[in-house]
């Protein structure tokens, strides 16, 4: 499979015609209706900026035209400067200049765009053509180059050992076989190459809130989230078993999300215990080069 050669429609004032069928969300899940263009843009914003869909702080932000440059800039500001300040350092935006970086997943490409801004050669592989068009538009509005490939994540149309770094975002929790995705990432990485992956944490603030304040969920009949795959540090280390030098970090928690009884604790401790996101870093072993040479 080569690069996606079909026309990726870039629209000026709204997303593609959504119709009455299911619509994929920024992390691959089906977003519930109604699928009005403005509603869909808000859901994309909320997922990318770590916000609830109907968050009160969002008032007034929808005056900006969806998918315009200012809209993308506002999403970036919310994600990287306001709500996810840990992302630039932990995902190493400034450390891979001159390297080939593979971005795998969905969304708006906000993180992958930062690598291109710092001099990396970015290749984006996305299973959704409509979301790939959004990612491409995000790059083009900033004047940044990239290669955009429409492909399923377990069949990457890239040469073996052709990538220096791989960044997997909002994907492993949404595919049937995450190990198959990682096998493909392992294949395209050069020996010694690094993989970075962002996944939801199983033991996040919502888990502990339901566990400790269980009566609130019963009395107030709070809406429960649907089942989703989530990970622990141990399960991620098992999943990345082919890689070496694993490091797992837990992040993404705001003090306002924490019940008052726990807010006295240092934020760094609360984040490690109750953060919503796990970030894993690992390397393809250098010994893989010897194995490949022997097989050849």
N, C-alpha and C positions, 0 to 999 in steps of 0.2 A: 504494500500500500504506500503510495507516494503522498506528498503534501496535498492537502485538500485543494482541488483545482476548480471546484464550482464557485460561482459568484457568492461571496458572503455579503448579503445585503446590509448596507450601513444606512440607517434611517436617521432623519433629522428631528422628528417630533414625536416619536413613539416607537415601541417595539414591533416585531412582526405581528401579523394578524393572529390573535390568540384563539379565536373560535370558541367552541364549546367543549373541546376535549381537554384532557389533563395537560398541565404546563409544568415543565421541569423547573425546579428551583435552583438557586445558585450552588447548591451542593448535591444536585441530582434528584432530590426528592420531589414528589408531586406536590405542588402548592395548592391548597384548597381555594375554591372559587370565592367570589366572582373574579373572572380573569380580565378585568378592565385594565387597559394599558397603564393608567396612573396607579392603580392598586398593585399591579405587578412590579412597577418600578419601585414602589415603596417597600415591597417585600425584598427585592434585591438589595436595596439600601440597608434595610434592617439586618439582613444576614451578613453583609460585608462589613458593617460598622458595629457589630456586636450589640445591636439594640433590639428591644422588643418591637414588634410591628406597630403597636399603638402606643408608643412611648410619648409621654407628655412633652419631652424636650424637642420632639420633632415638629412642633407647631411652627409654622412659618418657613420651614425648610423646603416645602414643596412648591414654593413660588418659583424655584429654579426649574428651568425646562429639563425634563428627564433626558439623560444621555448626552447632554451638552457638556462642554469642557468644564464649566463651573460646577455642574452636578458631579462629575467625576472627581474634581478637586475637593468638593465638600465631603464626599465619601472617604477620600484618602485622608483628609484632615481628621475626621471622626475616628477612623480606624487606627491611624498611626500616631496621631498627636494627642488625642483625647482619651480614647477608651482602650487602646492597645499599645501603650508606650513601650512595652517590652519587645515588640515585634522587630523593629529595625536592628537592635543589638543581637537578639537571639537568632534571628534568621540570617544574620550576617550580610546585610545588603551591600556593605562597602568592601567586602573581603574577596570578591570574586571577579575583579576587573580582568578582562582579557580571557576569561574562561567561558566555556560553553555550558550554559545552564538550562536544564530541562524543567519546565513547569508542567505538572500533571494535575488535572482536576477541573473544577468549574469555577464560577464566580465572575468577578469583573477584572481579574488580573492585577489588582492593586499592588500586591506584593511583588509579583514577577516584574512589573514595570520598574520597580525600584532597582532591581539588579541591572536592567538595561540602562537606567539612568547613571549607574556607577560603572558602566563600561563592559558589562558581561554580554555575550552573544546569547540571546534568549530564544529558546524553542518552546512553544506552548502546544501541548497536546490536550485536546478537550473532546469528550464524547458528544457534546451537544453543539450542533452547527450554529444555532441562534446565540448561544452564550459565547462561542468562539468569535462570532461577529462583534459582540460587545467588547470582548477583550481586545480584539484588533482595533476597534474604534478608539478605545482608551489609549492604546499605544500611538495611533496615528494623530490624535488630537494633541499629543505632547511632542510630536515630531520624532518619535523613537522607533527604531527598526526592530523587527522580530520575525521569526518564522512561525507560522500558525498552521497547525496540522489537525485535521479532523480525524480522530482515531479513537478506538476503544483502548482503555489503559492497559489491558493485558495483551495487546497486539500492537506495540509501538512500531511505527514505520521508520525506525532509525537503525543505523549500523551498530553492530556490537562494539563495545568499548569506544564510543564516540562522544561521550558526555563527561564533563568534569564534575558537575554538581547536579543533583536532582532535588527539586522542592515539590513535595506532594501536599496539596492543600484541600481539605474538606472532601476527601474521596474515600479513604480506607474504611470509614464507618458506613459507607453507602453502597459498596459493591458486594456481590455474593461471595467472591473469593479474593480477599485482599492479598493472600499469599501469591496468587498468580500475578497480580499487579507488581508486587515487590520482586518477583522473579524477573519480570521484564525490565524493571528499573535496574536490577542487578546486572542484567545482560548488557544494557546500553552504557552503564557506567564504566569508566576506565578503572583499571586496578589502582587502588588508592583513592578513588573518587568518593565524594561525600554525598550522603542522602540526608535530607531534612524533611520531616513530616509533621504536620499539624493535625491533631485528632481530638475529638471530644473526650473528656475525662469521665470515667464511670462514677468516681466518688467526688462529685462536685458539690457546690453549695446547695443545689436543689436536693441532692441525695441526702445530705446531712439534715437539711431542714425537714424533709419528709420523715426521716428517722427519729429526730428528737421532738419535733412538734407534730406528731402524727395526728393528734386530735383536730388540729386546724384543717387538715385535708378532709377529714370525715365530717366535721361540723359545717364547714363553709363550702363543702362540695366543690373544691377547686378543680379546675380542668387539668387533667393529667396529660402529659405529653405522650404521644404514641411511642411504641417500642422503637428503640434505635440501638445500633451497635455503639458501644463505648468501650474504652480501654483503661487498663491499669498499667502502671509502669512495668509490672512483671509480664503481662500479656504482650506488651509491645516488644519487650526484649526477646520473648519467644518468637514473635512474628518476624522480627528482624534477625533471626538466628543465623542467616548466611553472612550477615555483616559483622563487623568487629568494632570494639571500642564504643559500645553503646552509652549514650548519656540521655537521660529523660528529665525534662523540666516540666513543672506544673505552673501555669500562669492563668491570667484573665479572671480577675475578681475585683470588684469595686466595693469600697467600704459600705456604700449605701445598700448593697445586696446582702450584707451580713446582718443578722438579727442583733438588736441592741445589746443583748446579754453577752455577745462575743466580740463586740467592737473595741474593747479595751486592749485586745491582743495586737502585737505588731503585725502590720499588713503583710510583711514578707512571710511570716509564719502562717497567717490565714490563707495566703495564696497557695502555699505549698500543700496545705491540708485540704482546701476547698475550691481551688481554682477550676475553671470550667474547661480548660484546654491543656492537653499534653503535647509537648514538642520533643521529638526524638531526633538525635543526631547519631550517625553511625558512618562507617567507612566500608567500602568494598576492599577486602584484604589484598595486599600486594601479591600474595601467593597465587591469586587467580591468574596472574600473567603467566606463571610457570605451568599451571594446569592447561591454559589455553594453548600454549606453545607445544605442550606434549600431545594434546589432542590433534593439533594441526600436523 
